[in-house]
C-alpha cells in the first residue's frame, strides 16, 4: 500500500467518531476526494454537510448518489467558484444565513494544469483559485468557526488539501510580485506547485493566529481523480510521468481520501502541521518550513483582500 501503510491505517468506517450535531463544509464536493469525503462523513450522523460546487446540476446528482448510499443524510448544495471573489462572498453569505456553526471546513477544491489565464479578480488562475479563493472563503467563515470553537466541547477544524508537488515551486518560493500576471515564464506544474506551497504557508500562520481552531494541510497521495483531466504540463516527459503515475502508482479515491478524513476527525492532529498519508507529519526541510515567506504571504494576501473590499 506504499505511503498508505498497513492494515493498521486509518479506517473511515471504524475510526471517524460520531459527528452528531456537527456542520461540515467540503469544497469541490461533487467529485473525487470531496465527494468521497462527504460520503464518509455522512455515515457518522452529522447535522448538515454542505457540498461546495460550481455546478448545481453536478452537485445535486452527487448528493442523490450519496443519499442513496446513506439514506437520510442531510447534504446541502452551496454554489461557490473559488476563481471568483463575488461567488465566494455570496457563498459565505448564504452559508451564514442558513447556519450559525461550522465544525469542519475541508478546503478540498483546486485546479491543476490550466492554460495561461487569470481569475475573475486578476490573479494567475492556479494561484488565484487554489490560494486566494481558499484564503478568502476561510477568512469569511472565520467568525462562524470561532463562534463554534468557543462552545463547550467543540473541536473545530480547517483542513486544506495541498500537495507534495509544492517542492516543485520556483526556487525562491512564492513570486508574490508576479502573481497578478499569467506567469508565462513558469511551467504549469511550477505554477501549481507555488499555489500548493501557499496553502501550506497560509495554514501555518492561520494556526498561530487562531489557536482555538485546529488547522492543517496535507498531501493526499497520488490519487486517481479527475483533477489531471485536460491538464496542460508544457513538458512531454512530465506528461508521460503523470500518465504513468495515474496507471501504476496512484491509489483509488477512497484510499486517497483517508488523510483528509483523518485530519478532520482524529484526536492526535497537530495544528499547523503538514501531513502525508496517513497522519505522517512532514518533518523535512526546504520551502515548506520557511516561516518568513509564510508571514510575507499572509500579509500580502490580507492586503490584496482588503483592496478588494474584504
C-alpha positions as CSV (number, residue, x, y, z in Angstrom):
1,X,0.0,0.0,0.0
2,X,3.0,2.3,-0.2
3,X,2.7,5.5,1.8
4,X,-0.7,4.5,3.0
5,X,0.8,2.0,5.4
6,X,-0.5,-1.3,6.7
7,X,-3.8,-2.7,7.9
8,X,-3.5,-0.5,10.9
9,X,-4.0,2.6,8.8
10,X,-7.0,4.9,9.4
11,X,-10.3,3.2,8.7
12,X,-13.1,5.6,7.9
13,X,-16.0,3.4,9.0
14,X,-14.2,2.4,12.2
15,X,-12.3,5.5,13.2
16,X,-14.4,8.5,12.3
17,X,-16.3,9.3,15.6
18,X,-19.9,10.2,15.9
19,X,-20.5,13.6,14.3
20,X,-23.9,14.3,15.7
21,X,-24.7,18.0,15.8
22,X,-21.7,19.0,13.6
23,X,-21.9,21.1,10.5
24,X,-19.3,20.4,7.7
25,X,-18.4,22.2,4.5
26,X,-16.4,20.5,1.8
27,X,-15.4,22.5,-1.3
28,X,-15.1,20.6,-4.6
29,X,-17.6,18.3,-3.1
30,X,-19.4,16.9,-6.1
31,X,-16.5,14.7,-7.4
32,X,-13.3,12.9,-6.4
33,X,-11.8,13.4,-2.9
34,X,-14.5,15.9,-2.0
35,X,-17.4,13.6,-2.9
36,X,-15.8,10.6,-1.1
37,X,-15.2,12.8,2.0
38,X,-18.8,13.8,2.1
39,X,-19.9,10.2,1.7
40,X,-17.7,9.0,4.6
41,X,-18.7,11.9,6.8
42,X,-22.4,11.2,6.1
43,X,-22.1,7.7,7.6
44,X,-21.5,9.3,11.0
45,X,-24.6,11.4,11.6
46,X,-23.5,15.0,11.1
47,X,-26.3,17.6,11.4
48,X,-25.6,19.0,7.9
49,X,-22.9,18.7,5.2
50,X,-22.6,21.5,2.7
51,X,-21.3,20.4,-0.7
52,X,-19.4,23.3,-2.2
53,X,-19.5,23.2,-6.0
54,X,-19.5,25.4,-9.1
55,X,-22.2,23.2,-10.8
56,X,-25.6,22.9,-9.2
57,X,-26.6,20.1,-11.6
58,X,-23.5,18.0,-10.8
59,X,-23.8,18.7,-7.1
60,X,-27.4,17.5,-7.0
61,X,-26.5,14.4,-8.9
62,X,-23.7,13.7,-6.4
63,X,-26.0,14.4,-3.4
64,X,-28.6,12.0,-4.8
65,X,-25.9,9.3,-5.2
66,X,-24.6,9.8,-1.7
67,X,-28.1,9.8,-0.2
68,X,-28.8,6.5,-1.9
69,X,-25.8,5.0,-0.1
70,X,-26.6,6.8,3.1
71,X,-30.4,7.3,3.4
72,X,-31.3,10.3,5.5
73,X,-28.0,12.1,5.1
74,X,-28.6,15.8,5.2
75,X,-26.5,17.3,2.4
76,X,-27.0,20.8,1.1
77,X,-25.7,22.4,-2.1
78,X,-23.6,25.5,-1.7
79,X,-22.7,27.2,-5.0
80,X,-19.1,28.5,-4.9
81,X,-16.5,29.2,-7.6
82,X,-13.1,29.8,-6.0
83,X,-11.9,31.7,-9.0
84,X,-14.4,34.4,-8.3
85,X,-14.4,36.6,-5.1
86,X,-18.0,37.6,-5.8
87,X,-19.1,33.9,-5.9
88,X,-17.1,33.3,-2.7
89,X,-18.8,36.2,-0.9
90,X,-22.2,35.0,-2.0
91,X,-21.5,31.5,-0.8
92,X,-20.3,32.7,2.6
93,X,-23.3,35.0,3.0
94,X,-25.6,32.1,2.1
95,X,-23.9,29.7,4.5
96,X,-24.0,32.2,7.4
97,X,-27.7,32.9,6.7
98,X,-28.5,29.2,7.0
99,X,-26.4,28.1,10.0
100,X,-24.6,29.6,12.9
101,X,-22.0,26.9,13.3
102,X,-19.2,25.3,11.3
103,X,-17.2,22.4,12.8
104,X,-15.2,21.2,9.9
105,X,-14.1,23.1,6.8
106,X,-12.4,21.0,4.2
107,X,-10.7,23.2,1.6
108,X,-10.6,20.4,-1.0
109,X,-11.3,22.2,-4.3
110,X,-8.4,23.1,-6.6
111,X,-7.3,23.3,-10.2
112,X,-4.2,21.9,-12.0
113,X,-2.6,22.4,-15.3
114,X,-4.8,25.2,-16.5
115,X,-3.8,27.2,-19.6
116,X,-2.3,30.7,-19.1
117,X,-5.1,32.8,-17.7
118,X,-6.2,35.0,-14.8
119,X,-9.1,34.6,-12.4
120,X,-12.0,37.0,-12.5
121,X,-10.2,39.2,-9.9
122,X,-6.9,39.3,-11.8
123,X,-4.7,36.5,-10.3
124,X,-2.8,33.7,-12.1
125,X,-5.5,31.1,-12.4
126,X,-4.0,28.3,-10.2
127,X,-2.7,30.7,-7.5
128,X,-5.9,32.7,-7.6
129,X,-8.1,29.6,-7.3
130,X,-6.1,27.4,-5.0
131,X,-4.8,30.0,-2.7
132,X,-6.6,33.3,-3.0
133,X,-10.0,31.7,-3.3
134,X,-9.4,29.3,-0.4
135,X,-8.0,32.1,1.7
136,X,-11.0,34.4,1.2
137,X,-13.5,31.6,1.8
138,X,-11.7,30.7,5.1
139,X,-11.5,34.3,6.1
140,X,-15.2,35.0,5.5
141,X,-16.1,31.9,7.5
142,X,-13.8,32.6,10.4
143,X,-16.5,34.3,12.6
144,X,-18.6,31.2,12.4
145,X,-15.6,28.9,13.0
146,X,-14.6,31.0,16.1
147,X,-18.1,31.1,17.4
148,X,-18.3,27.3,17.1
149,X,-14.9,26.9,18.7
150,X,-16.0,28.9,21.7
151,X,-18.7,26.5,22.6
152,X,-18.0,23.9,25.3
153,X,-16.7,20.6,24.0
154,X,-16.1,21.9,20.5
155,X,-13.5,20.5,18.1
156,X,-13.2,22.9,15.1
157,X,-11.0,22.0,12.1
158,X,-9.8,23.7,9.0
159,X,-8.3,21.1,6.6
160,X,-6.7,22.2,3.4
161,X,-5.6,19.8,0.6
162,X,-2.1,20.8,-0.6
163,X,0.4,18.5,-2.4
164,X,3.9,17.1,-2.3
165,X,4.3,18.9,-5.6
166,X,4.9,22.1,-3.5
167,X,8.6,21.0,-3.7
168,X,8.5,22.0,-7.4
169,X,7.7,25.6,-6.7
170,X,10.1,28.2,-8.2
171,X,13.5,28.2,-6.4
172,X,12.8,31.5,-4.5
173,X,9.4,30.1,-3.4
174,X,6.5,32.4,-3.9
175,X,6.5,35.0,-6.7
176,X,4.1,37.4,-5.0
177,X,5.0,40.4,-7.1
178,X,4.2,38.5,-10.3
179,X,1.0,36.7,-9.3
180,X,-1.2,39.2,-10.9
181,X,0.2,38.0,-14.3
182,X,-0.2,34.7,-16.0
183,X,3.4,33.7,-15.0
184,X,4.2,32.9,-18.6
185,X,7.8,32.0,-17.8
186,X,6.8,29.2,-15.5
187,X,5.6,25.7,-16.4
188,X,2.1,24.8,-15.4
189,X,3.5,22.4,-12.8
190,X,5.6,25.2,-11.2
191,X,2.5,27.5,-11.2
192,X,0.5,24.7,-9.5
193,X,3.3,24.0,-7.1
194,X,3.5,27.6,-6.0
195,X,-0.2,27.6,-5.2
196,X,0.1,24.4,-3.1
197,X,3.1,25.9,-1.2
198,X,0.9,28.9,-0.5
199,X,-1.7,26.5,1.0
200,X,0.9,25.3,3.4
201,X,2.1,28.7,4.4
202,X,-1.4,30.1,4.9
203,X,-2.3,27.2,7.2
204,X,0.9,27.7,9.3
205,X,0.1,31.3,10.0
206,X,-3.7,30.7,10.4
207,X,-2.9,28.1,13.1
208,X,-0.8,30.6,15.0
209,X,-3.3,33.4,14.8
210,X,-6.3,31.2,15.7
211,X,-5.1,28.6,18.2
212,X,-8.7,27.6,19.2
213,X,-9.1,26.2,15.6
214,X,-7.2,23.1,14.6
215,X,-5.7,23.9,11.2
216,X,-3.7,21.6,9.0
217,X,-2.6,20.9,5.4
218,X,-2.0,17.6,3.7
219,X,-0.7,15.7,0.7
220,X,-3.4,13.1,-0.1
221,X,-1.0,10.9,-2.1
222,X,-1.1,10.2,-5.8
223,X,-4.8,9.6,-6.3
224,X,-6.9,8.7,-9.4
225,X,-9.1,11.8,-9.6
226,X,-10.3,14.0,-12.4
227,X,-8.0,16.9,-11.5
228,X,-5.5,15.9,-14.1
229,X,-8.0,15.6,-16.9
230,X,-7.3,18.1,-19.6
231,X,-4.2,19.4,-17.6
232,X,-1.5,21.1,-19.7
233,X,2.0,20.5,-18.3
234,X,4.1,22.1,-21.1
235,X,6.5,19.2,-20.9
236,X,6.1,15.8,-22.7
237,X,8.3,13.9,-20.3
238,X,6.3,15.2,-17.3
239,X,3.1,14.4,-19.1
240,X,4.3,10.9,-19.6
241,X,5.3,10.7,-15.9
242,X,1.9,11.8,-14.8
243,X,0.2,9.3,-17.1
244,X,2.5,6.5,-15.7
245,X,1.7,7.5,-12.1
246,X,-2.0,7.5,-12.7
247,X,-1.9,4.0,-14.1
248,X,0.8,2.3,-11.9
249,X,1.3,4.3,-8.7
250,X,-1.9,6.1,-7.8
251,X,-4.5,4.8,-5.3
252,X,-8.2,4.8,-5.6
253,X,-10.3,7.8,-4.4
254,X,-11.5,6.0,-1.2
255,X,-7.9,5.4,-0.1
256,X,-6.8,8.8,-1.2
257,X,-9.4,10.5,1.0
258,X,-8.2,8.9,4.2
259,X,-5.7,11.6,5.1
260,X,-8.2,14.4,5.0
261,X,-10.7,12.3,6.9
262,X,-8.1,11.6,9.5
263,X,-7.1,15.2,9.7
264,X,-10.8,16.2,10.1
265,X,-11.6,13.8,12.9
266,X,-8.7,12.1,14.6
267,X,-7.6,13.1,18.1
268,X,-3.8,13.3,17.6
269,X,-3.8,16.0,14.9
270,X,-1.3,18.8,15.4
271,X,-2.5,22.3,14.4
272,X,-0.2,24.0,11.8
273,X,1.3,20.7,10.6
274,X,1.6,19.4,7.1
275,X,0.7,15.7,6.8
276,X,1.4,12.8,4.4
277,X,-0.8,9.6,4.2
278,X,-2.0,8.7,6.7
279,X,-1.3,11.1,9.6
280,X,2.5,11.2,9.0
281,X,3.8,14.7,9.8
282,X,6.2,16.3,7.3
283,X,9.4,17.0,9.2
284,X,11.7,17.7,6.3
285,X,13.5,21.0,5.5
286,X,13.0,23.2,2.5
287,X,10.5,25.7,1.3
288,X,7.6,24.3,3.4
289,X,9.4,25.4,6.6
290,X,10.1,29.0,5.6
291,X,8.4,31.0,8.3
292,X,9.5,34.3,6.8
293,X,7.8,33.6,3.5
294,X,4.7,32.2,5.3
295,X,4.3,35.5,7.1
296,X,5.0,37.5,3.9
297,X,2.3,35.6,2.1
298,X,-0.2,36.2,4.9
299,X,0.5,39.9,4.9
300,X,0.4,40.1,1.1
301,X,-2.9,38.1,1.0
302,X,-4.5,40.3,3.7
303,X,-3.5,43.4,1.8
304,X,-4.9,42.1,-1.5
305,X,-8.2,41.1,0.1
306,X,-8.5,44.5,1.7
307,X,-8.0,46.1,-1.7
308,X,-10.9,44.1,-2.9
309,X,-13.1,45.2,0.0
310,X,-12.7,42.2,2.3
